[in-house]
């Protein structure tokens, strides 16, 4: 592992491949954190950052099993996981604004590069926009970049909000899955959201703009129907996977059920029509997929109201484990698991059950403030240990 602007890549440019890094690496000629056993390429062998969050420059190589990043809070551990997520899915679980990912006292832009699944990928963001490349080939846009991208599962303490937080978090959970497994989902959500924003702007004006509102509603109906169809199917597929994970991690007979709750009912067009007077009065759109929710019940009771703290943590883990299983089944490859500071909050039984439930061979990137839990946790011996401090690693 290397950190320092003169050790990332020639000209300190993380979107240029190092001369000794092959396009589709099998066994890297460079030193690695793990011995070279002649196996297939790791899921993510290398990660390089420039002006990303607190990192001026960083270059990490990891073994196939993954890496444990240990250090005090606010040292950059989570930012490394975030960079992996942006590199693979162009998505940050911490912000919707890419510009905020740049180092505060940097150039105003950032670069991320790496080789997930043996394909050299590069993401560069600047004031001029975003530059995306795969194997040195520039991709025309986000959809083209994600066409052959990999899969990611993010697990963090904030996942508790999936159970006791507002519906927005549960919608994001479904959206993150849908965008990874359904090519049309991302397009439908983008177009629905733009039409929704335009409609809300017209409603806020408080004067009749019926023709324009109707035109945006047609777009919302067309693309909203896709979102509702995919979400309903995803929840149907997730339900048995989440129930299995709940029982496995919880260690008991805890019956978890999921239910898709469309805010508009089965007919989006009719719901919008019936809500017209209310929307004019409230000056905002009140029905549609942007108000959908995911119902979570334990033993038939609402999990937010009746599940204990420990049960809620288990449900959060079960939802993410189910997400990983579904991504693997639909995407044909095992996702990378990004696990942000969750192990210190789990008892040994849940920790070991979680590790046992992860797919065999899944690469895991884990952040933690201490390693006290490590001696009581199985399946961690092949993970590299890296200390993160003040925007550097050792």
Long-range contacts (C-beta under 8 A, 24 or more apart in sequence): 1-33, 1-59, 1-60, 1-61, 1-386, 1-393, 1-394, 2-58, 2-59, 2-60, 3-55, 3-57, 3-58, 3-59, 3-392, 3-393, 3-394, 4-57, 4-392, 5-50, 5-56, 5-57, 7-57, 7-59, 8-48, 8-49, 8-50, 8-57, 8-58, 8-59, 9-48, 9-59, 9-113, 12-50, 12-57, 13-50, 13-111, 14-48, 14-49, 14-50, 14-57, 14-111, 14-112, 14-113, 14-122, 15-111, 15-113, 15-122, 15-123, 15-124, 15-131, 15-133, 16-113, 16-122, 17-113, 17-120, 17-136, 21-46, 21-115, 21-120, 23-120, 23-135, 23-136, 24-118, 24-119, 24-135, 25-115, 25-118, 26-118, 28-61, 30-61, 31-61, 32-61, 32-62, 32-63, 33-61, 33-62, 33-63, 33-67, 33-384, 33-386, 34-62, 34-63, 34-64, 34-65, 34-382, 34-384, 39-64, 40-64, 41-115, 41-117, 41-118, 42-363, 43-116, 43-117, 43-150, 43-334, 43-336, 43-362, 43-363, 44-84, 44-114, 44-115, 44-116, 44-117, 44-336, 44-363, 44-365, 45-114, 45-115, 46-114, 46-115, 47-80, 47-83, 47-84, 47-87, 47-112, 47-113, 47-114, 48-111, 48-112, 48-113, 48-114, 49-80, 49-83, 49-110, 49-111, 49-112, 50-110, 50-111, 50-112, 51-102, 51-103, 51-106, 51-107, 51-109, 51-110, 51-111, 52-79, 52-83, 52-101, 52-102, 52-103, 52-110, 52-111, 52-112, 53-79, 53-82, 53-83, 53-101, 53-103, 53-391, 54-79, 54-103, 54-390, 54-391, 55-79, 55-103, 55-391, 55-392, 56-103, 56-106, 56-391, 58-391, 58-392, 58-393, 60-386, 60-393, 62-363, 62-365, 62-384, 63-382, 63-383, 63-384, 64-361, 64-363, 64-382, 65-363, 65-364, 65-382, 65-383, 65-384, 66-337, 66-363, 66-364, 66-365, 66-366, 66-383, 66-384, 67-364, 67-365, 67-366, 67-383, 67-384, 67-385, 67-386, 68-366, 68-367, 68-368, 68-371, 68-374, 68-380, 68-383, 68-384, 68-385, 68-386, 69-365, 69-366, 69-367, 69-368, 69-386, 69-388, 69-393, 70-367, 70-368, 70-369, 70-370, 70-371, 70-385, 70-386, 70-387, 70-388, 71-369, 71-387, 71-388, 71-389, 72-369, 72-389, 73-369, 75-388, 75-389, 75-390, 75-391, 76-388, 76-390, 76-391, 76-392, 77-340, 77-341, 77-367, 77-368, 77-388, 78-156, 78-340, 78-341, 78-367, 80-365, 80-367, 80-388, 81-154, 81-338, 81-339, 81-340, 81-365, 81-367, 83-112, 84-114, 84-116, 84-152, 84-336, 84-338, 84-365, 85-152, 85-154, 85-338, 86-112, 86-123, 87-112, 87-113, 87-114, 87-116, 87-121, 87-123, 88-116, 88-121, 88-149, 88-150, 88-151, 88-152, 88-336, 89-146, 89-149, 89-150, 89-151, 89-152, 89-179, 89-180, 90-123, 90-132, 90-142, 90-145, 90-146, 91-152, 91-176, 91-179, 93-154, 93-156, 98-125, 98-130, 99-125, 101-125, 116-149, 116-150, 116-336, 117-150, 117-333, 119-148, 121-145, 121-149, 142-186, 143-183, 143-186, 143-187, 146-186, 147-183, 150-333, 150-335, 150-336, 151-180, 151-327, 151-328, 151-331, 151-333, 151-334, 151-335, 151-336, 152-180, 152-335, 152-336, 152-338, 153-320, 153-323, 153-324, 153-327, 153-335, 153-336, 153-337, 153-338, 154-320, 154-338, 154-340, 155-317, 155-320, 155-337, 155-338, 155-339, 155-340, 155-342, 156-339, 156-340, 156-341, 156-342, 157-340, 157-341, 157-342, 157-345, 159-316, 159-317, 159-319, 159-320, 159-342, 160-312, 160-313, 160-316, 162-296, 162-315, 162-316, 162-319, 163-296, 163-303, 163-304, 163-307, 163-312, 163-315, 163-316, 164-304, 164-312, 167-291, 167-292, 167-293, 167-294, 170-293, 170-294, 170-296, 171-289, 171-290, 171-292, 171-293, 171-294, 173-294, 173-319, 173-323, 174-231, 174-234, 174-235, 174-292, 174-294, 176-323, 177-234, 177-238, 177-323, 177-326, 177-327, 178-227, 178-230, 178-231, 178-234, 180-327, 180-331, 181-234, 181-326, 181-327, 181-330, 181-331, 182-230, 184-226, 184-230, 185-226, 185-227, 185-230, 187-223, 188-223, 188-224, 188-226, 188-227, 188-230, 189-223, 189-227, 191-219, 191-223, 192-219, 192-220, 192-223, 192-224, 192-227, 192-288, 192-289, 192-290, 193-290, 194-219, 195-219, 195-220, 195-223, 196-220, 196-285, 196-288, 196-290, 199-285, 200-283, 200-284, 200-285, 203-279, 203-280, 203-283, 203-284, 203-285, 204-283, 204-284, 206-283, 217-272, 220-268, 220-272, 220-285, 220-288, 221-268, 221-269, 221-272, 224-264, 224-268, 224-288, 224-289, 225-268, 227-289, 227-292, 228-262, 228-264, 228-268, 228-289, 228-292, 231-260, 231-262, 231-289, 231-292, 232-260, 232-262, 234-326, 235-259, 235-260, 235-294, 236-260, 237-326, 237-329, 238-319, 238-322, 238-323, 238-326, 241-321, 241-322, 241-325, 241-326, 242-315, 242-318, 242-319, 242-321, 242-322, 243-318, 244-322, 245-317, 245-318, 245-321, 245-322, 245-325, 245-357, 246-298, 246-314, 246-315, 246-318, 248-353, 248-356, 248-357, 249-314, 249-317, 249-318, 249-321, 249-350, 249-353, 249-354, 249-357, 250-311, 250-314, 250-318, 250-350, 250-353, 251-349, 251-350, 251-353, 254-298, 254-299, 254-311, 254-314, 255-298, 255-299, 255-300, 256-296, 256-297, 256-298, 256-303, 256-315, 256-318, 257-295, 257-296, 257-297, 257-300, 258-294, 258-295, 258-296, 259-294, 259-295, 259-297, 260-292, 260-294, 260-295, 261-292, 261-293, 261-294, 261-295, 262-289, 262-292, 263-287, 263-288, 263-289, 263-290, 263-291, 263-292, 263-293, 264-288, 264-289, 264-291, 310-350, 313-345, 313-346, 313-350, 314-350, 317-342, 317-350, 317-354, 321-354, 321-357, 321-358, 324-358, 324-359, 324-362, 325-359, 328-359, 334-359, 334-361, 334-362, 334-363, 335-362, 336-362, 336-363, 336-364, 336-365, 337-362, 337-363, 337-364, 337-365, 338-365, 339-364, 339-365, 339-366, 339-367, 340-367, 341-367, 341-368, 341-369, 343-368, 343-373, 343-377, 344-368, 344-369, 344-370, 344-372, 344-373, 346-373, 348-373, 348-376, 348-377, 351-376, 351-377, 352-376, 352-377, 352-378, 355-379, 355-380
